[in-house]
Amino acid sequence: MSKCPNCKVEYEEVETDFEYGDVILRNVKAFRCPKCNQELFIPEQYQAIRERIHSVVQPLRLKRKISTAGNKPIVYLPEAIVKAISAKIGDEVDVYVEGKKIIIEKV
């Protein structure tokens, strides 16, 4: 394993708690510097964390009907969706299609 860039000491493998929003995952594998306690996650550990989060946290998913405004199709975004991406009125978003999905991302 690599060394801590600050202390120049080898990281040690540990189990720690990982916080994601309101969710706390216990006994997550990580690497920690024994001097400064900086934690590092390698890709395999990060993937395990993502899998555990997805098993606990359900994605925000709502159904909406396509409406019209000025003879153009529109979809109103619920406040929960706007809040989930930390957006507000006036923010710019990217809208694009992946397969049959419409993706909206805050810029």
Protein Blocks (a to p, Z undefined) as FASTA:
>chain_A
ZZdfklopacddddddddehjaccehiacdddfklopacddfklmmmmmmmmmmmmccdd
dddddddeehiacddddfklmmmnopaehiacddddehjaccdddZZ
